[in-house]
Structures are given as C-alpha cells and as structure tokens.
Amino acid sequence: MIYLLILLNNSKSIKFNFKIINLSLLYLAQIKFMNKSLYTLLSLLFFSSNLIASNWVEVFVSNTTGNSFYVDIDSIEKNKGFTYFWVLSNFTEPVGESRYLSAKVKWKADCKEKKRKKLGVFIYKQNNAEQLLDSFRGFGWQYPAPKTIGYAQLKFACNRSK
C-alpha cells in the first residue's frame, strides 16, 4: 500500500491510503474536494512509469522510421465489457513542439466494436518513458483501420484480455 500525505494551503492535511492496482482516474474523479492542480498532481504521480512495474511486449516496429510500439501485458484487464491497457511508443526523432521521444497512453477499448479511447496521454523527453514533459486527457473514440499500428495494438490487447 502507498500512503500519501498532502498538505493543503490552509495547513490541514489529508491522508490517502490507496492500493495502486485498484487506483484509476475514475476513482480520483470521485474525490469531490480535490481541486484541478491537486488532481493533476495525483494523476501524474500515480501514472508515473516508476511506480508500477511493467511488462512491455513489442507489438510493432516501423521499417521506415524505426519507431517502436509496445503493450504492457501486465496492465491488460477487462472490466464491465471494456478492455483497459497501456501502450508505450518510442520514437527515433523528436515529435511535436515538445520534442518528445516517448509517449505512454492509457486506453479503454471496446473489442466487439473495434474502437478505443485514450484515457490519458503522457509524453516524455527520453525513450522508455523517462523524464515526463506533459500529460493530457479527454479524448473521443477512435476506430483504427486494419493494418495500422493502432489496430495492431487494439487486436493484441483484446486477444490477451479474453
């Protein structure tokens, strides 16, 4: 178990006792007194690559760019008809304005409908999710086309969740 002590501006403290395995963004969202900055801090803390051991399996490597894509097989879980899993992407060249070389994405998938939704995106300065730069949330459903990286990731996770 992890104990997290948070000191708020008014000098009151709140003690959280979480089991990492059962922690999710949905649970954090239910804590009504939490302001946005505290929510962001906690979500970054609990989705940090250093907190949870991962078992990344390579799903795809681009022949043209050398970019590699992995699924954490230990994170694949099925809950209420949806499959949840993490994807790690390592890039050979910096991406976007942030110049990130790695990204981790928490996915929610509907395997029957062959669609997926990003629950959280975390970008990193270095490969293998090292040196967190930023995080994002709030995305819609995607329907990855067959023979794409996204489809390969979705198919891999859905096959493993049965």
N, CA and C atoms as an extended XYZ file, in Angstrom:
486
Properties=species:S:1:pos:R:3:atomname:S:1:resname:S:1:resid:I:1 pbc="F F F"
N         0.829       -1.180        0.000 N   MET     1
C         0.000        0.000        0.000 CA  MET     1
C         0.873        1.244        0.000 C   MET     1
N         0.328        2.285       -0.559 N   ILE     2
C         1.019        3.569       -0.573 CA  ILE     2
C         0.241        4.529        0.302 C   ILE     2
N         0.941        5.249        1.130 N   TYR     3
C         0.329        6.309        1.924 CA  TYR     3
C         0.818        7.622        1.373 C   TYR     3
N        -0.092        8.492        1.080 N   LEU     4
C         0.252        9.778        0.516 CA  LEU     4
C        -0.309       10.854        1.426 C   LEU     4
N         0.565       11.720        1.909 N   LEU     5
C         0.151       12.807        2.781 CA  LEU     5
C         0.229       14.096        1.982 C   LEU     5
N        -0.885       14.784        1.908 N   ILE     6
C        -0.938       16.023        1.145 CA  ILE     6
C        -1.221       17.165        2.090 C   ILE     6
N        -0.374       18.187        2.030 N   LEU     7
C        -0.592       19.395        2.827 CA  LEU     7
C        -1.265       20.430        1.952 C   LEU     7
N        -2.406       20.878        2.345 N   LEU     8
C        -3.148       21.872        1.581 CA  LEU     8
C        -2.785       23.269        2.049 C   LEU     8
N        -3.210       24.276        1.291 N   ASN     9
C        -2.861       25.667        1.583 CA  ASN     9
C        -3.287       26.117        2.972 C   ASN     9
N        -4.374       25.604        3.502 N   ASN    10
C        -4.855       26.050        4.803 CA  ASN    10
C        -4.249       25.244        5.963 C   ASN    10
N        -3.147       24.597        5.734 N   SER    11
C        -2.384       23.846        6.732 CA  SER    11
C        -3.081       22.597        7.251 C   SER    11
N        -4.199       22.220        6.660 N   LYS    12
C        -4.820       20.947        7.011 CA  LYS    12
C        -4.177       19.869        6.157 C   LYS    12
N        -4.110       18.692        6.657 N   SER    13
C        -3.546       17.601        5.865 CA  SER    13
C        -4.587       16.506        5.678 C   SER    13
N        -4.457       15.818        4.573 N   ILE    14
C        -5.352       14.720        4.245 CA  ILE    14
C        -4.485       13.516        3.932 C   ILE    14
N        -4.822       12.392        4.498 N   LYS    15
C        -4.037       11.186        4.273 CA  LYS    15
C        -4.818       10.248        3.356 C   LYS    15
N        -4.197        9.863        2.230 N   PHE    16
C        -4.807        8.936        1.295 CA  PHE    16
C        -4.125        7.585        1.448 C   PHE    16
N        -4.889        6.531        1.463 N   ASN    17
C        -4.374        5.179        1.550 CA  ASN    17
C        -4.923        4.428        0.342 C   ASN    17
N        -4.091        4.216       -0.695 N   PHE    18
C        -4.539        3.588       -1.934 CA  PHE    18
C        -3.765        2.307       -2.191 C   PHE    18
N        -4.440        1.348       -2.759 N   LYS    19
C        -3.760        0.223       -3.372 CA  LYS    19
C        -3.563        0.617       -4.822 C   LYS    19
N        -2.336        0.574       -5.312 N   ILE    20
C        -2.043        1.040       -6.668 CA  ILE    20
C        -2.868        0.276       -7.692 C   ILE    20
N        -3.017       -1.009       -7.516 N   ILE    21
C        -3.704       -1.822       -8.512 CA  ILE    21
C        -5.143       -1.341       -8.719 C   ILE    21
N        -5.822       -0.925       -7.664 N   ASN    22
C        -7.216       -0.523       -7.769 CA  ASN    22
C        -7.399        0.948       -8.090 C   ASN    22
N        -6.322        1.695       -8.180 N   LEU    23
C        -6.410        3.125       -8.424 CA  LEU    23
C        -6.727        3.392       -9.880 C   LEU    23
N        -7.615        4.306      -10.139 N   SER    24
C        -7.929        4.698      -11.510 CA  SER    24
C        -8.304        6.174      -11.523 C   SER    24
N        -8.308        6.749      -12.701 N   LEU    25
C        -8.725        8.144      -12.819 CA  LEU    25
C       -10.165        8.317      -12.378 C   LEU    25
N       -10.996        7.311      -12.615 N   LEU    26
C       -12.389        7.415      -12.208 CA  LEU    26
C       -12.503        7.537      -10.693 C   LEU    26
N       -11.685        6.795       -9.960 N   TYR    27
C       -11.710        6.869       -8.506 CA  TYR    27
C       -11.269        8.253       -8.048 C   TYR    27
N       -10.217        8.765       -8.686 N   LEU    28
C        -9.732       10.096       -8.312 CA  LEU    28
C       -10.787       11.157       -8.589 C   LEU    28
N       -11.547       10.985       -9.673 N   ALA    29
C       -12.564       11.967      -10.022 CA  ALA    29
C       -13.682       12.018       -8.993 C   ALA    29
N       -13.860       10.937       -8.226 N   GLN    30
C       -14.918       10.894       -7.235 CA  GLN    30
C       -14.559       11.679       -5.972 C   GLN    30
N       -13.324       12.055       -5.818 N   ILE    31
C       -12.911       12.833       -4.656 CA  ILE    31
C       -13.294       14.280       -4.933 C   ILE    31
N       -14.449       14.699       -4.418 N   LYS    32
C       -15.074       15.956       -4.828 CA  LYS    32
C       -14.344       17.205       -4.355 C   LYS    32
N       -13.616       17.114       -3.278 N   PHE    33
C       -12.983       18.309       -2.736 CA  PHE    33
C       -11.655       18.631       -3.407 C   PHE    33
N       -11.236       17.806       -4.315 N   MET    34
C        -9.919       17.951       -4.909 CA  MET    34
C        -9.937       19.013       -6.003 C   MET    34
N        -9.070       19.988       -5.938 N   ASN    35
C        -9.020       20.996       -6.995 CA  ASN    35
C        -8.218       20.479       -8.186 C   ASN    35
N        -8.248       21.217       -9.281 N   LYS    36
C        -7.637       20.755      -10.524 CA  LYS    36
C        -6.137       20.496      -10.393 C   LYS    36
N        -5.417       21.379       -9.727 N   SER    37
C        -3.968       21.188       -9.624 CA  SER    37
C        -3.631       19.961       -8.787 C   SER    37
N        -4.389       19.715       -7.751 N   LEU    38
C        -4.160       18.540       -6.926 CA  LEU    38
C        -4.504       17.277       -7.710 C   LEU    38
N        -5.586       17.324       -8.481 N   TYR    39
C        -5.974       16.204       -9.333 CA  TYR    39
C        -4.864       15.896      -10.332 C   TYR    39
N        -4.326       16.920      -10.976 N   THR    40
C        -3.254       16.732      -11.948 CA  THR    40
C        -2.024       16.132      -11.286 C   THR    40
N        -1.660       16.649      -10.130 N   LEU    41
C        -0.512       16.128       -9.399 CA  LEU    41
C        -0.690       14.653       -9.074 C   LEU    41
N        -1.840       14.292       -8.564 N   LEU    42
C        -2.084       12.889       -8.209 CA  LEU    42
C        -2.115       11.983       -9.432 C   LEU    42
N        -2.735       12.431      -10.515 N   SER    43
C        -2.782       11.581      -11.698 CA  SER    43
C        -1.391       11.380      -12.276 C   SER    43
N        -0.572       12.435      -12.295 N   LEU    44
C         0.802       12.281      -12.762 CA  LEU    44
C         1.598       11.352      -11.850 C   LEU    44
N         1.395       11.497      -10.551 N   LEU    45
C         2.102       10.666       -9.590 CA  LEU    45
C         1.757        9.194       -9.770 C   LEU    45
N         0.481        8.890       -9.885 N   PHE    46
C         0.068        7.501       -9.944 CA  PHE    46
C         0.234        6.865      -11.309 C   PHE    46
N         0.378        7.654      -12.363 N   PHE    47
C         0.614        7.091      -13.670 CA  PHE    47
C         2.079        7.182      -14.072 C   PHE    47
N         2.916        7.535      -13.148 N   SER    48
C         4.345        7.608      -13.396 CA  SER    48
C         4.882        6.208      -13.685 C   SER    48
N         5.797        6.110      -14.626 N   SER    49
C         6.339        4.805      -15.008 CA  SER    49
C         7.145        4.170      -13.884 C   SER    49
N         7.583        4.956      -12.924 N   ASN    50
C         8.415        4.416      -11.862 CA  ASN    50
C         7.608        3.775      -10.731 C   ASN    50
N         6.300        4.001      -10.678 N   LEU    51
C         5.501        3.435       -9.600 CA  LEU    51
C         5.092        1.993       -9.829 C   LEU    51
N         4.796        1.647      -11.058 N   ILE    52
C         4.229        0.348      -11.348 CA  ILE    52
C         5.164       -0.399      -12.286 C   ILE    52
N         5.503       -1.624      -11.900 N   ALA    53
C         6.340       -2.453      -12.756 CA  ALA    53
C         5.569       -2.781      -14.024 C   ALA    53
N         6.247       -2.778      -15.158 N   SER    54
C         5.604       -3.024      -16.435 CA  SER    54
C         6.247       -4.207      -17.131 C   SER    54
N         5.484       -4.832      -17.993 N   ASN    55
C         5.972       -5.947      -18.790 CA  ASN    55
C         5.646       -5.633      -20.249 C   ASN    55
N         6.482       -4.805      -20.863 N   TRP    56
C         6.228       -4.319      -22.212 CA  TRP    56
C         6.576       -5.376      -23.254 C   TRP    56
N         5.649       -5.615      -24.176 N   VAL    57
C         5.859       -6.542      -25.286 CA  VAL    57
C         5.760       -5.744      -26.577 C   VAL    57
N         6.778       -5.878      -27.405 N   GLU    58
C         6.807       -5.152      -28.668 CA  GLU    58
C         5.698       -5.671      -29.582 C   GLU    58
N         4.888       -4.735      -30.094 N   VAL    59
C         3.767       -5.086      -30.962 CA  VAL    59
C         4.071       -4.713      -32.410 C   VAL    59
N         4.843       -3.642      -32.596 N   PHE    60
C         5.112       -3.163      -33.947 CA  PHE    60
C         6.383       -2.324      -33.961 C   PHE    60
N         7.190       -2.481      -35.017 N   VAL    61
C         8.340       -1.614      -35.278 CA  VAL    61
C         8.232       -1.152      -36.728 C   VAL    61
N         8.331        0.143      -36.938 N   SER    62
C         8.244        0.692      -38.296 CA  SER    62
C         9.525        0.397      -39.065 C   SER    62
N         9.378       -0.176      -40.251 N   ASN    63
C        10.535       -0.444      -41.110 CA  ASN    63
C        11.138        0.841      -41.658 C   ASN    63
N        10.326        1.880      -41.795 N   THR    64
C        10.814        3.129      -42.390 CA  THR    64
C        11.406        4.093      -41.367 C   THR    64
N        10.780        4.198      -40.178 N   THR    65
C        11.255        5.176      -39.186 CA  THR    65
C        12.043        4.546      -38.041 C   THR    65
N        11.795        3.278      -37.783 N   GLY    66
C        12.422        2.626      -36.627 CA  GLY    66
C        11.667        2.865      -35.329 C   GLY    66
N        10.553        3.611      -35.383 N   ASN    67
C         9.728        3.824      -34.190 CA  ASN    67
C         9.192        2.481      -33.707 C   ASN    67
N         9.145        2.310      -32.384 N   SER    68
C         8.687        1.033      -31.818 CA  SER    68
C         7.514        1.262      -30.876 C   SER    68
N         6.618        0.270      -30.842 N   PHE    69
C         5.370        0.376      -30.089 CA  PHE    69
C         5.175       -0.892      -29.258 C   PHE    69
N         4.804       -0.711      -27.991 N   TYR    70
C         4.707       -1.801      -27.035 CA  TYR    70
C         3.368       -1.759      -26.305 C   TYR    70
N         2.930       -2.915      -25.826 N   VAL    71
C         1.779       -3.012      -24.943 CA  VAL    71
C         2.260       -3.649      -23.647 C   VAL    71
N         1.848       -3.098      -22.517 N   ASP    72
C         2.176       -3.662      -21.209 CA  ASP    72
C         1.182       -4.787      -20.925 C   ASP    72
N         1.628       -6.033      -21.046 N   ILE    73
C         0.703       -7.160      -20.893 CA  ILE    73
C         0.218       -7.316      -19.453 C   ILE    73
N         0.961       -6.799      -18.497 N   ASP    74
C         0.508       -6.858      -17.102 CA  ASP    74
C        -0.611       -5.859      -16.811 C   ASP    74
N        -0.770       -4.863      -17.680 N   SER    75
C        -1.805       -3.847      -17.448 CA  SER    75
C        -3.129       -4.200      -18.113 C   SER    75
N        -3.159       -5.214      -18.960 N   ILE    76
C        -4.383       -5.555      -19.687 CA  ILE    76
C        -5.394       -6.137      -18.715 C   ILE    76
N        -6.570       -5.495      -18.661 N   GLU    77
C        -7.629       -6.005      -17.790 CA  GLU    77
C        -8.979       -5.751      -18.434 C   GLU    77
N        -9.899       -6.631      -18.136 N   LYS    78
C       -11.259       -6.493      -18.654 CA  LYS    78
C       -12.163       -6.121      -17.497 C   LYS    78
N       -13.015       -5.108      -17.710 N   ASN    79
C       -13.906       -4.637      -16.656 CA  ASN    79
C       -15.178       -4.091      -17.301 C   ASN    79
N       -16.302       -4.659      -16.941 N   LYS    80
C       -17.619       -4.206      -17.414 CA  LYS    80
C       -17.686       -4.099      -18.938 C   LYS    80
N       -17.143       -5.101      -19.620 N   GLY    81
C       -17.231       -5.160      -21.070 CA  GLY    81
C       -16.171       -4.381      -21.817 C   GLY    81
N       -15.301       -3.674      -21.114 N   PHE    82
C       -14.237       -2.911      -21.753 CA  PHE    82
C       -12.878       -3.501      -21.379 C   PHE    82
N       -11.918       -3.346      -22.265 N   THR    83
C       -10.543       -3.772      -22.020 CA  THR    83
C        -9.701       -2.523      -21.817 C   THR    83
N        -8.892       -2.522      -20.778 N   TYR    84
C        -8.015       -1.394      -20.453 CA  TYR    84
C        -6.570       -1.850      -20.601 C   TYR    84
N        -5.730       -0.976      -21.166 N   PHE    85
C        -4.321       -1.345      -21.342 CA  PHE    85
C        -3.475       -0.101      -21.585 C   PHE    85
N        -2.160       -0.265      -21.382 N   TRP    86
C        -1.178        0.802      -21.609 CA  TRP    86
C        -0.396        0.505      -22.886 C   TRP    86
N        -0.064        1.558      -23.630 N   VAL    87
C         0.796        1.473      -24.807 CA  VAL    87
C         1.968        2.425      -24.599 C   VAL    87
N         3.158        1.954      -24.929 N   LEU    88
C         4.375        2.767      -24.899 CA  LEU    88
C         4.871        2.927      -26.329 C   LEU    88
N         5.156        4.152      -26.721 N   SER    89
C         5.695        4.442      -28.056 CA  SER    89
C         7.060        5.097      -27.895 C   SER    89
N         8.051        4.563      -28.590 N   ASN    90
C         9.393        5.153      -28.617 CA  ASN    90
C         9.675        5.627      -30.033 C   ASN    90
N        10.125        6.885      -30.145 N   PHE    91
C        10.365        7.483      -31.449 CA  PHE    91
C        11.853        7.714      -31.659 C   PHE    91
N        12.301        7.579      -32.903 N   THR    92
C        13.719        7.772      -33.207 CA  THR    92
C        14.065        9.245      -33.400 C   THR    92
N        13.064       10.066      -33.722 N   GLU    93
C        13.246       11.510      -33.885 CA  GLU    93
C        12.259       12.234      -32.970 C   GLU    93
N        12.640       13.385      -32.410 N   PRO    94
C        11.723       14.146      -31.552 CA  PRO    94
C        10.418       14.504      -32.279 C   PRO    94
N         9.317       14.494      -31.515 N   VAL    95
C         7.979       14.723      -32.077 CA  VAL    95
C         7.392       16.016      -31.525 C   VAL    95
N         6.752       16.792      -32.387 N   GLY    96
C         5.986       17.962      -31.987 CA  GLY    96
C         6.793       19.093      -31.387 C   GLY    96
N         6.053       20.116      -30.928 N   GLU    97
C         6.680       21.277      -30.289 CA  GLU    97
C         7.443       20.899      -29.031 C   GLU    97
N         6.922       19.911      -28.309 N   SER    98
C         7.560       19.486      -27.058 CA  SER    98
C         8.832       18.690      -27.296 C   SER    98
N         9.021       18.231      -28.539 N   ARG    99
C        10.224       17.461      -28.901 CA  ARG    99
C        10.340       16.173      -28.063 C   ARG    99
N         9.214       15.502      -27.863 N   TYR   100
C         9.237       14.288      -27.051 CA  TYR   100
C         9.709       13.087      -27.864 C   TYR   100
N        10.321       12.123      -27.160 N   LEU   101
C        10.822       10.897      -27.787 CA  LEU   101
C        10.047        9.662      -27.365 C   LEU   101
N         9.134        9.837      -26.412 N   SER   102
C         8.386        8.688      -25.910 CA  SER   102
C         7.018        9.150      -25.424 C   SER   102
N         6.041        8.255      -25.526 N   ALA   103
C         4.694        8.543      -25.031 CA  ALA   103
C         4.102        7.267      -24.437 C   ALA   103
N         3.327        7.450      -23.370 N   LYS   104
C         2.554        6.352      -22.796 CA  LYS   104
C         1.089        6.765      -22.856 C   LYS   104
N         0.246        5.828      -23.273 N   VAL   105
C        -1.180        6.098      -23.391 CA  VAL   105
C        -1.957        5.011      -22.677 C   VAL   105
N        -2.882        5.423      -21.815 N   LYS   106
C        -3.817        4.506      -21.164 CA  LYS   106
C        -5.046        4.448      -22.052 C   LYS   106
N        -5.415        3.238      -22.513 N   TRP   107
C        -6.529        3.050      -23.436 CA  TRP   107
C        -7.688        2.325      -22.776 C   TRP   107
N        -8.891        2.673      -23.219 N   LYS   108
C       -10.121        1.942      -22.918 CA  LYS   108
C       -10.618        1.432      -24.266 C   LYS   108
N       -10.834        0.125      -24.381 N   ALA   109
C       -11.199       -0.446      -25.670 CA  ALA   109
C       -12.524       -1.195      -25.603 C   ALA   109
N       -13.279       -1.082      -26.654 N   ASP   110
C       -14.470       -1.896      -26.870 CA  ASP   110
C       -14.083       -2.878      -27.969 C   ASP   110
N       -13.745       -4.097      -27.562 N   CYS   111
C       -13.211       -5.081      -28.507 CA  CYS   111
C       -14.254       -5.529      -29.524 C   CYS   111
N       -15.520       -5.595      -29.130 N   LYS   112
C       -16.578       -6.003      -30.065 CA  LYS   112
C       -16.769       -4.976      -31.173 C   LYS   112
N       -16.733       -3.701      -30.809 N   GLU   113
C       -16.931       -2.620      -31.781 CA  GLU   113
C       -15.620       -2.210      -32.462 C   GLU   113
N       -14.511       -2.773      -32.023 N   LYS   114
C       -13.179       -2.459      -32.548 CA  LYS   114
C       -12.880       -0.964      -32.497 C   LYS   114
N       -13.115       -0.399      -31.301 N   LYS   115
C       -12.831        1.015      -31.096 CA  LYS   115
C       -12.075        1.185      -29.779 C   LYS   115
N       -11.402        2.327      -29.647 N   ARG   116
C       -10.635        2.602      -28.439 CA  ARG   116
C       -10.678        4.096      -28.138 C   ARG   116
N       -10.409        4.398      -26.861 N   LYS   117
C       -10.482        5.781      -26.381 CA  LYS   117
C        -9.297        6.027      -25.449 C   LYS   117
N        -8.588        7.135      -25.664 N   LYS   118
C        -7.475        7.488      -24.782 CA  LYS   118
C        -8.034        8.020      -23.469 C   LYS   118
N        -7.570        7.456      -22.367 N   LEU   119
C        -7.944        7.968      -21.048 CA  LEU   119
C        -6.900        8.947      -20.529 C   LEU   119
N        -5.675        8.771      -20.944 N   GLY   120
C        -4.594        9.657      -20.535 CA  GLY   120
C        -3.401        9.490      -21.451 C   GLY   120
N        -2.734       10.599      -21.753 N   VAL   121
C        -1.532       10.594      -22.592 CA  VAL   121
C        -0.429       11.285      -21.813 C   VAL   121
N         0.723       10.647      -21.769 N   PHE   122
C         1.871       11.176      -21.048 CA  PHE   122
C         3.054       11.186      -22.010 C   PHE   122
N         3.670       12.358      -22.202 N   ILE   123
C         4.802       12.453      -23.124 CA  ILE   123
C         6.090       12.683      -22.341 C   ILE   123
N         7.177       12.135      -22.884 N   TYR   124
C         8.454       12.110      -22.176 CA  TYR   124
C         9.589       12.615      -23.065 C   TYR   124
N        10.556       13.204      -22.417 N   LYS   125
C        11.721       13.760      -23.110 CA  LYS   125
C        12.620       12.666      -23.695 C   LYS   125
N        12.709       11.531      -23.003 N   GLN   126
C        13.587       10.440      -23.414 CA  GLN   126
C        12.766        9.193      -23.743 C   GLN   126
N        13.369        8.265      -24.468 N   ASN   127
C        12.733        6.984      -24.755 CA  ASN   127
C        12.449        6.213      -23.475 C   ASN   127
N        11.555        5.242      -23.593 N   ASN   128
C        11.160        4.362      -22.489 CA  ASN   128
C        10.545        5.121      -21.321 C   ASN   128
N         9.794        6.159      -21.644 N   ALA   129
C         9.033        6.926      -20.648 CA  ALA   129
C         9.909        7.499      -19.540 C   ALA   129
N        10.969        8.175      -19.935 N   GLU   130
C        11.873        8.824      -18.991 CA  GLU   130
C        11.723       10.341      -19.097 C   GLU   130
N        11.690       11.027      -17.992 N   GLN   131
C        11.611       12.484      -17.879 CA  GLN   131
C        10.290       13.031      -18.438 C   GLN   131
N         9.259       12.921      -17.645 N   LEU   132
C         7.918       13.373      -18.017 CA  LEU   132
C         7.916       14.850      -18.395 C   LEU   132
N         7.311       15.162      -19.547 N   LEU   133
C         7.181       16.545      -20.013 CA  LEU   133
C         5.779       17.102      -19.774 C   LEU   133
N         4.746       16.296      -20.086 N   ASP   134
C         3.376       16.801      -20.011 CA  ASP   134
C         2.389       15.645      -20.039 C   ASP   134
N         1.132       15.958      -19.726 N   SER   135
C         0.074       14.950      -19.797 CA  SER   135
C        -1.205       15.595      -20.314 C   SER   135
N        -2.059       14.757      -20.892 N   PHE   136
C        -3.311       15.221      -21.489 CA  PHE   136
C        -4.393       14.187      -21.220 C   PHE   136
N        -5.664       14.647      -21.216 N   ARG   137
C        -6.783       13.716      -21.077 CA  ARG   137
C        -7.997       14.312      -21.786 C   ARG   137
N        -9.025       13.477      -21.949 N   GLY   138
C       -10.257       13.947      -22.568 CA  GLY   138
C       -10.293       13.759      -24.067 C   GLY   138
N       -10.329       12.538      -24.521 N   PHE   139
C       -10.330       12.229      -25.949 CA  PHE   139
C       -11.568       11.415      -26.305 C   PHE   139
N       -11.952       11.432      -27.569 N   GLY   140
C       -13.098       10.673      -28.045 CA  GLY   140
C       -12.701        9.289      -28.542 C   GLY   140
N       -13.698        8.544      -28.981 N   TRP   141
C       -13.478        7.194      -29.500 CA  TRP   141
C       -12.804        7.242      -30.863 C   TRP   141
N       -11.944        6.244      -31.109 N   GLN   142
C       -11.269        6.084      -32.397 CA  GLN   142
C       -11.562        4.687      -32.933 C   GLN   142
N       -11.669        4.577      -34.232 N   TYR   143
C       -11.846        3.295      -34.903 CA  TYR   143
C       -10.620        3.062      -35.784 C   TYR   143
N        -9.571        2.431      -35.233 N   PRO   144
C        -8.359        2.262      -36.036 CA  PRO   144
C        -8.600        1.343      -37.242 C   PRO   144
N        -8.071        1.742      -38.372 N   ALA   145
C        -8.216        0.956      -39.600 CA  ALA   145
C        -7.332       -0.290      -39.529 C   ALA   145
N        -7.785       -1.382      -40.154 N   PRO   146
C        -6.940       -2.587      -40.208 CA  PRO   146
C        -5.574       -2.272      -40.826 C   PRO   146
N        -4.587       -3.032      -40.429 N   LYS   147
C        -3.207       -2.907      -40.919 CA  LYS   147
C        -2.555       -1.589      -40.507 C   LYS   147
N        -2.980       -1.040      -39.347 N   THR   148
C        -2.328        0.151      -38.788 CA  THR   148
C        -1.751       -0.213      -37.421 C   THR   148
N        -0.906        0.654      -36.917 N   ILE   149
C        -0.318        0.442      -35.591 CA  ILE   149
C        -1.419        0.384      -34.537 C   ILE   149
N        -2.362        1.314      -34.605 N   GLY   150
C        -3.460        1.355      -33.639 CA  GLY   150
C        -4.287        0.089      -33.644 C   GLY   150
N        -4.545       -0.436      -34.832 N   TYR   151
C        -5.321       -1.671      -34.932 CA  TYR   151
C        -4.540       -2.853      -34.348 C   TYR   151
N        -3.245       -2.891      -34.619 N   ALA   152
C        -2.401       -3.970      -34.079 CA  ALA   152
C        -2.392       -3.936      -32.548 C   ALA   152
N        -2.297       -2.744      -31.969 N   GLN   153
C        -2.319       -2.610      -30.509 CA  GLN   153
C        -3.663       -3.057      -29.938 C   GLN   153
N        -4.750       -2.600      -30.555 N   LEU   154
C        -6.092       -2.958      -30.108 CA  LEU   154
C        -6.308       -4.464      -30.188 C   LEU   154
N        -5.962       -5.063      -31.309 N   LYS   155
C        -6.129       -6.507      -31.511 CA  LYS   155
C        -5.301       -7.293      -30.487 C   LYS   155
N        -4.060       -6.864      -30.258 N   PHE   156
C        -3.184       -7.539      -29.306 CA  PHE   156
C        -3.800       -7.525      -27.904 C   PHE   156
N        -4.225       -6.356      -27.442 N   ALA   157
C        -4.800       -6.237      -26.090 CA  ALA   157
C        -6.108       -7.011      -25.971 C   ALA   157
N        -6.960       -6.914      -26.987 N   CYS   158
C        -8.246       -7.627      -26.939 CA  CYS   158
C        -8.048       -9.140      -26.924 C   CYS   158
N        -7.102       -9.638      -27.695 N   ASN   159
C        -6.825      -11.083      -27.701 CA  ASN   159
C        -6.287      -11.558      -26.353 C   ASN   159
N        -5.521      -10.712      -25.682 N   ARG   160
C        -4.945      -11.052      -24.377 CA  ARG   160
C        -5.954      -10.948      -23.236 C   ARG   160
N        -7.031      -10.195      -23.418 N   SER   161
C        -7.969       -9.951      -22.319 CA  SER   161
C        -9.035      -11.025      -22.184 C   SER   161
N        -9.090      -11.952      -23.116 N   LYS   162
C       -10.146      -12.978      -23.090 CA  LYS   162
C        -9.908      -14.038      -22.060 C   LYS   162
